[in-house]
Amino acid sequence: MANIPASETDAAGGTGEGGGLGATGRRLGLVLGPAIAIGLQLAGAPEGLSVKAWWVVSIMALMLIWWVTEAVPIAATALIPLIALPLTGATNAAEAAKPYADPVLYLFIGGFMLAAAIERWGLHARIALTVAGAVGARPAALVAGFILAAGLLSLWISNTATALMLMPIAVAVARAMGDHGHRDPRLGVALVLGVAYAASIGGMGTPVGSPTNVIAMAFLDERGVDLSFVQWMMLGVPVVAILLPLLWLIVTRGLVSATAEDVARGRDVLRRAREALGPASPAEKRVLMVFIAVASAWLLRELVLVKIPGLERLSDMGVAIAGALLLFLLPSGDPERPRLLDWSSAERIPWGIVVLFGGGLSIAAAMDSTGLSQWLGLAMQGLQGYHPLLILVVLLLITLIATEMMSNVATLTAMLPIVAALAVALEINPLLLVFPVTLTASLGFMLPIATAANAIAFATGLPSLRTMLWKGFLLNAAGIAAITAVNALLARSVLG
């Protein structure tokens, strides 16, 4: 599963993508969560686990059930640690609240604001149409262009926003070619699935590409693993680079060749869409300059910037917030909207995501401070006899199954404590498990409910459920293989 825009709240009012068990599931979860939490306390803590740690287990059970069933909005559930941890004595109020202001969260806030400015001035549409039109208008090339555009955009902005913006254009291209003789229903299916799946894949490539990436970075940071923007890209971009071509092979299988006339009609649709945007405005150009500056600073921070006197302490978060502030300062050249970004636009970014991250990190911190993490690690020492690769594959399969049916954020939040405990038991760097599990939470290509992008594609009426199941299964399998391979080959060298 993958990302969350201003619009990236789900139908249930949550803050994750996909999932939800409907009204019945929400009513059941509302009762089941507290019942299980109380039942755990009545049963008593297992041997070797403190009372404080057992309270953390009960609070986690309540939150996970409410997250999975979306009994209340997901971000609201994430506020529970602020009340429950101090009241039960698991931690004090200051320690419970501290993770809600983790520096990594501000990296994501800065990325959100940059994305908001890009969308505000329509720069994302111009980039996407330029990329899609540059590869040609033959069926297979068209699909490649849309996949490339969606993948590149979702590296930096919401997967759902990317799918929403590109899907109508993809459908228009397919219909234009069909209405004038090229009647291959598989072209429309390939285009809409290519856009949806590429949007989810692209979100894996950068820390700001998906909320789950930020959760993982903050989780690692709490355990002393400092993963920079560049390091994430060194691991994430190879996965994206492997999966996008495989996606193209999967969705274009069986496409019928088009005539020269068909190609011309497809090219005409893209041309008219570009013309409708008009010439690039001064605001678009200035936002693009800020975007390039921020992206360059993220890439060059460790190599160059921190070696400049006065910038030794510059962080990825600092770069993101500086870029956001610059958007509020620079004039747009439009008298009706004088700045590149105003607060009314910034208010529409998904602030609930920040709360959501904070709640997950607060529980994770309580697990460490109460000794729960250490206890889980000792309990899993029996797994040391199994090959780490086998354990990893099992973790990825569990994550994949869960993320097909529930929010990717809820999935990852549930998995991270298990992953951390396994890392302790296996005596390995937690990154070697956290990174692949995090990216797997961005998979989920089989079901329309798995991601918002999947739902948007299915809503066009072009792909059948059977097609999504089969092609999604193939892409899920490719995703597991690519993530496992990249993690095995690159993770240790990236960490140094």
C-alpha positions in Angstrom: 0.0 0.0 0.0 1.2 3.4 -0.1 0.7 7.1 0.4 -1.6 9.8 1.7 -2.3 13.2 0.2 -4.3 16.0 1.5 -6.9 13.8 0.0 -5.3 10.7 1.3 -7.8 10.0 4.0 -9.9 7.0 3.3 -13.6 6.7 3.1 -14.0 5.9 6.7 -12.3 9.1 7.7 -9.0 7.4 8.6 -5.6 8.3 7.6 -4.2 5.2 6.1 -4.7 3.6 2.7 -6.9 0.7 2.0 -8.5 -1.6 4.5 -11.4 -1.1 6.8 -14.0 -3.8 7.5 -17.1 -1.8 6.9 -19.7 -0.5 9.4 -20.2 -3.9 11.0 -16.4 -4.3 11.5 -16.2 -0.8 13.0 -19.0 -1.5 15.5 -17.4 -4.8 16.4 -14.0 -3.3 16.8 -15.3 -0.5 19.0 -16.3 -3.1 21.6 -13.7 -5.7 20.9 -10.7 -3.4 21.4 -11.5 -2.4 25.1 -12.7 -5.9 25.8 -9.4 -7.5 24.8 -7.4 -4.9 26.6 -9.3 -5.5 29.8 -9.2 -9.2 29.3 -5.4 -9.1 29.1 -5.2 -7.3 32.4 -7.5 -9.8 34.1 -5.4 -12.6 32.8 -2.2 -11.1 34.3 1.3 -10.6 32.9 3.3 -13.6 31.8 6.4 -14.5 33.8 9.3 -12.2 33.5 7.2 -9.2 32.2 6.6 -6.2 34.4 3.2 -4.7 35.2 4.1 -1.6 33.2 5.1 -3.6 30.2 1.8 -5.6 30.4 -0.1 -2.3 30.4 1.7 -1.4 27.2 0.6 -4.7 25.6 -3.0 -4.0 26.5 -2.9 -0.5 25.1 -1.3 -1.8 21.9 -4.0 -4.4 21.6 -6.7 -1.8 21.9 -5.0 0.5 19.3 -4.3 -2.3 16.8 -7.9 -3.5 16.9 -9.2 0.0 16.4 -6.7 0.7 13.6 -7.6 -2.5 11.8 -11.3 -2.1 12.1 -11.2 1.7 11.9 -13.7 1.9 14.8 -12.7 5.5 15.2 -10.6 7.6 12.8 -7.1 6.2 12.7 -5.4 9.4 13.7 -7.7 9.7 16.7 -6.7 6.2 17.8 -3.1 7.4 17.7 -3.9 9.8 20.6 -4.6 7.0 23.0 -1.0 6.8 24.3 -1.2 10.4 25.6 -4.0 9.4 27.9 -3.4 5.7 28.6 0.4 5.5 29.2 0.5 8.1 32.0 -2.8 6.9 33.6 -1.5 3.3 33.8 1.9 4.4 35.0 3.7 2.9 32.0 5.4 6.2 31.3 4.9 9.8 32.4 3.1 12.4 30.3 6.3 14.1 29.0 7.7 10.8 27.8 4.4 9.8 26.2 4.2 13.1 24.3 7.8 13.4 23.2 7.6 11.1 20.2 4.8 13.3 18.7 7.4 15.9 18.0 10.1 13.5 16.6 12.3 15.4 14.1 11.6 12.9 11.4 8.0 13.9 11.4 9.0 17.4 10.4 10.9 16.0 7.4 7.5 14.7 6.3 5.7 17.9 7.0 8.2 19.8 4.9 7.7 17.3 2.1 3.9 17.6 2.4 4.2 21.4 2.0 6.4 21.1 -1.0 3.9 18.7 -2.6 1.1 21.1 -1.7 2.8 23.9 -3.6 3.5 21.6 -6.6 -0.2 20.6 -6.8 -1.4 24.2 -6.1 0.2 25.5 -9.3 -0.4 22.4 -11.4 3.3 21.6 -11.9 2.7 17.9 -11.3 0.3 17.7 -14.3 2.8 19.4 -16.6 5.6 17.0 -15.5 3.4 14.0 -15.9 2.1 14.9 -19.4 5.6 15.8 -20.5 7.0 12.5 -19.4 4.1 10.5 -20.8 4.2 12.2 -24.2 8.0 12.0 -24.6 8.1 8.2 -25.0 5.7 8.0 -28.0 2.1 7.0 -28.6 2.3 3.4 -29.6 0.3 1.2 -27.1 3.3 -0.3 -25.3 5.1 3.0 -25.3 2.1 4.8 -24.0 1.8 2.5 -21.1 5.5 2.9 -20.4 5.1 6.7 -20.4 2.3 6.7 -17.9 4.1 4.2 -15.7 7.2 6.3 -15.8 5.3 9.5 -15.1 3.4 8.0 -12.1 6.5 6.4 -10.7 8.6 9.6 -10.9 5.8 11.8 -9.4 5.1 9.5 -6.5 8.7 9.6 -5.4 7.9 13.1 -4.1 4.1 13.5 -3.9 1.2 11.4 -2.7 0.5 8.2 -4.6 -3.2 8.8 -4.4 -2.9 12.3 -5.8 -0.7 10.9 -8.6 -3.3 8.3 -9.5 -6.2 10.8 -9.4 -4.4 13.2 -11.7 -3.2 10.7 -14.3 -6.1 8.3 -14.4 -8.5 10.5 -16.3 -5.8 11.2 -18.9 -5.0 7.5 -19.2 -8.7 6.6 -19.7 -9.2 9.4 -22.3 -6.2 8.1 -24.3 -7.6 4.6 -24.3 -11.1 5.7 -25.3 -9.8 8.0 -28.0 -7.9 5.1 -29.6 -10.9 2.7 -29.1 -13.4 5.1 -30.6 -11.4 5.4 -33.8 -10.6 1.8 -34.6 -8.0 0.5 -32.1 -10.5 -1.6 -30.2 -8.1 -3.4 -27.8 -9.7 -3.5 -24.3 -6.4 -4.6 -22.9 -4.9 -1.1 -23.6 -7.2 0.6 -21.2 -6.6 -2.0 -18.5 -2.9 -1.7 -19.0 -3.0 2.1 -18.7 -5.1 2.3 -15.6 -3.4 -0.5 -13.8 0.0 0.8 -14.8 -0.8 4.2 -13.3 -2.2 2.8 -10.1 0.6 0.3 -9.5 3.4 2.6 -10.5 2.1 5.2 -8.1 2.4 2.7 -5.2 5.8 1.5 -6.4 7.3 5.0 -6.7 6.4 5.8 -3.1 9.0 3.3 -2.0 11.9 5.3 -3.4 12.2 8.3 -1.0 11.5 8.9 2.7 8.8 11.4 1.7 7.2 9.0 -0.8 5.1 7.2 1.7 4.0 7.7 5.3 5.2 4.2 6.2 8.7 5.2 5.1 8.8 8.0 7.7 7.4 5.7 10.4 10.3 3.2 9.7 12.9 6.0 9.7 11.7 7.3 13.1 11.5 3.8 14.5 15.1 3.1 13.4 16.3 6.4 14.8 14.9 5.4 18.2 17.1 2.4 18.0 20.3 4.2 17.1 20.1 3.5 13.3 20.5 6.9 11.6 19.2 6.4 8.0 19.6 9.6 5.9 17.6 10.7 2.9 20.3 9.5 0.5 20.7 6.2 2.3 17.0 5.5 1.9 17.2 6.3 -1.8 20.2 4.1 -2.2 18.0 1.2 -1.0 14.5 2.3 -2.2 15.3 3.6 -5.7 16.8 0.2 -6.9 13.6 -1.5 -5.9 11.6 1.1 -7.9 14.0 0.7 -10.8 13.5 -3.1 -10.8 9.7 -3.1 -10.3 8.6 -0.4 -12.8 10.0 -2.4 -15.9 8.5 -5.6 -14.4 5.2 -3.8 -14.0 5.3 -2.8 -17.7 6.0 -6.4 -18.8 3.1 -7.6 -16.6 0.4 -5.1 -17.7 1.4 -4.9 -21.4 1.4 -8.7 -22.0 -0.9 -9.4 -25.0 -1.4 -5.8 -26.2 -2.4 -5.5 -29.9 -0.2 -3.3 -32.1 -1.7 -0.1 -33.3 -1.9 1.5 -36.7 -0.2 4.8 -37.5 -3.7 6.5 -37.3 -4.3 5.0 -33.9 -1.0 6.3 -32.7 -1.7 9.8 -34.0 -5.0 9.9 -32.1 -3.3 8.9 -28.9 -0.6 11.5 -29.4 -3.4 14.1 -30.1 -5.1 13.5 -26.8 -1.8 14.1 -24.9 -1.1 17.2 -27.0 -4.5 18.7 -26.3 -4.1 18.0 -22.6 -0.7 19.8 -22.6 -2.1 22.7 -24.5 -5.0 23.0 -22.0 -2.4 23.8 -19.3 -1.1 26.8 -21.3 2.4 28.1 -20.9 4.2 27.6 -17.6 3.5 30.3 -15.2 6.1 32.2 -13.2 4.8 30.4 -10.1 5.3 27.0 -11.6 8.8 27.8 -12.6 9.6 29.1 -9.1 8.1 26.1 -7.4 10.1 23.9 -9.7 13.3 25.8 -8.7 12.5 25.3 -5.0 11.8 21.7 -5.6 15.1 21.2 -7.4 16.9 23.1 -4.6 15.4 21.0 -1.9 15.9 17.7 -3.7 19.5 18.6 -4.4 20.1 19.6 -0.8 18.8 16.2 0.4 21.1 14.4 -2.1 24.2 16.5 -1.3 23.8 17.2 2.4 26.1 14.4 3.6 28.6 14.7 0.7 29.0 18.5 0.5 26.7 20.7 2.6 27.7 19.5 6.1 31.3 20.2 5.2 30.6 23.9 4.7 31.3 26.1 7.8 28.0 26.9 9.6 26.1 24.0 8.0 27.7 21.2 10.0 24.5 20.4 11.8 22.2 20.7 8.8 19.7 17.7 8.8 17.3 16.4 6.2 14.5 17.8 8.4 16.2 21.2 8.3 16.3 21.1 4.5 12.6 20.2 4.3 11.5 23.0 6.7 13.8 25.5 5.0 12.2 24.6 1.6 8.7 25.0 3.1 9.5 28.4 4.6 10.9 29.5 1.3 7.6 28.7 -0.4 5.8 31.0 2.1 8.4 33.8 1.4 8.8 33.8 -2.4 6.3 35.8 -4.5 4.3 33.8 -7.0 3.8 36.6 -9.6 0.0 36.1 -9.3 -1.7 39.1 -7.7 -4.6 36.9 -6.5 -2.3 34.3 -4.8 0.8 36.4 -4.0 2.9 33.7 -2.4 3.9 30.3 -3.7 2.2 28.7 -0.7 -0.2 30.2 1.8 -1.4 28.8 5.1 -4.9 28.0 3.9 -3.2 25.6 1.4 -0.9 24.2 4.1 -3.8 23.6 6.4 -5.2 21.1 3.9 -2.2 18.8 4.1 -2.9 15.6 6.2 -1.9 16.7 9.7 -3.5 13.6 11.0 -0.6 11.7 9.6 1.7 13.5 12.0 -0.5 12.5 15.0 -0.6 9.0 13.6 3.2 8.7 13.4 3.5 10.1 16.9 1.1 7.5 18.4 3.0 4.6 16.8 6.4 6.1 18.0 5.0 6.7 21.5 4.0 3.1 21.9 7.4 2.0 20.5 9.2 4.2 23.0 7.1 2.8 25.8 7.9 -0.8 24.7 11.6 0.1 25.1 11.4 1.9 28.4 9.2 -0.8 30.1 11.4 -3.6 28.9 8.8 -5.1 26.6 11.1 -5.0 23.6 13.8 -6.8 25.5 11.4 -9.5 26.7 10.0 -10.1 23.2 13.6 -10.4 22.0 14.4 -13.0 24.6 11.2 -14.9 23.9 12.2 -15.2 20.2 15.7 -16.4 20.8 14.5 -19.9 19.7 14.3 -18.6 16.2 18.1 -18.3 16.0 18.3 -21.8 14.6 16.4 -20.8 11.4 18.1 -19.1 8.5 17.5 -15.3 8.6 16.4 -15.3 4.9 13.6 -17.8 5.8 12.5 -15.6 8.7 12.5 -12.5 6.5 10.4 -14.1 3.8 7.9 -15.2 6.4 7.7 -11.7 7.7 7.3 -10.2 4.3 4.5 -12.7 3.4 2.6 -11.8 6.6 3.0 -8.1 5.9 1.8 -8.6 2.3 -1.3 -10.5 3.3 -2.2 -7.9 6.0 -1.6 -4.9 3.7 -3.9 -6.3 1.1 -6.8 -6.0 3.6 -6.0 -3.1 6.0 -4.2 0.2 6.2 -0.6 0.1 5.3 0.2 2.3 8.4 -1.7 0.0 10.7 0.0 -3.0 9.1 3.5 -1.5 9.6 2.8 -0.3 13.1 1.7 -3.8 14.1 4.7 -5.4 12.5 7.5 -3.1 13.7 7.6 -4.3 17.4 7.8 -7.9 16.1 10.5 -7.0 13.7 12.5 -5.2 16.4 12.2 -8.1 18.7 13.4 -10.5 16.0 16.4 -8.3 15.2 17.4 -8.5 18.9 16.9 -12.2 19.0 18.9 -12.7 15.8 21.5 -10.2 16.9 21.4 -8.3 13.6 21.0 -4.6 12.6 17.2 -3.9 12.7 17.5 -2.1 9.4 18.0 -5.5 7.7 14.4 -6.4 8.7 12.7 -3.1 9.1 13.5 -1.8 5.6 12.1 -4.8 3.6 9.0 -5.0 5.8 8.4 -1.3 5.3 8.6 -1.5 1.6 6.4 -4.6 1.6 3.7 -2.6 3.3 3.6 -0.5 0.2 2.8 -3.5 -2.0 -0.8 -4.9 -2.1 -1.7 -5.0 -5.8 -4.4 -7.7 -5.9 -7.5 -6.2 -4.3 -9.3 -2.9 -5.1 -9.5 -2.1 -1.4 -5.7 -2.6 -0.9 -4.8 0.9 -1.8 -6.6 4.1 -2.8 -4.8 3.9 -6.2 -6.1 0.4 -6.8 -9.6 1.6 -6.0 -9.3 4.5 -8.4 -8.2 2.1 -11.2 -11.0 -0.4 -10.4 -13.6 2.5 -10.4 -12.9 3.2 -14.0 -14.6 -0.1 -14.9 -11.8 -1.2 -17.2 -10.0 -3.9 -15.1 -11.9 -6.9 -13.9 -11.4 -8.2 -10.4 -10.0 -11.4 -12.0 -7.4 -9.3 -13.9 -6.4 -7.4 -10.8 -6.0 -10.6 -8.8 -3.8 -12.2 -11.4 -1.6 -9.3 -12.4 -1.5 -8.1 -8.8 -0.4 -11.5 -7.7 2.5 -11.5 -10.2 3.5 -8.0 -9.2 3.4 -8.9 -5.5 5.6 -11.8 -6.1 8.0 -9.6 -8.1 7.9 -7.1 -5.3 8.8 -9.6 -2.6 11.7 -10.9 -4.7 13.0 -7.4 -5.6 12.8 -6.2 -2.0 14.6 -9.2 -0.6 17.3 -9.1 -3.3 18.1 -5.4 -2.8 18.1 -5.8 1.0 20.5 -8.7 0.8 22.8 -7.1 -1.7 22.9 -3.4 -0.6 21.6 -2.9 3.0 24.9 -3.8 4.8 27.0 -1.7 2.4 24.7 1.3 2.6 24.9 1.3 6.4 28.7 1.2 6.2 
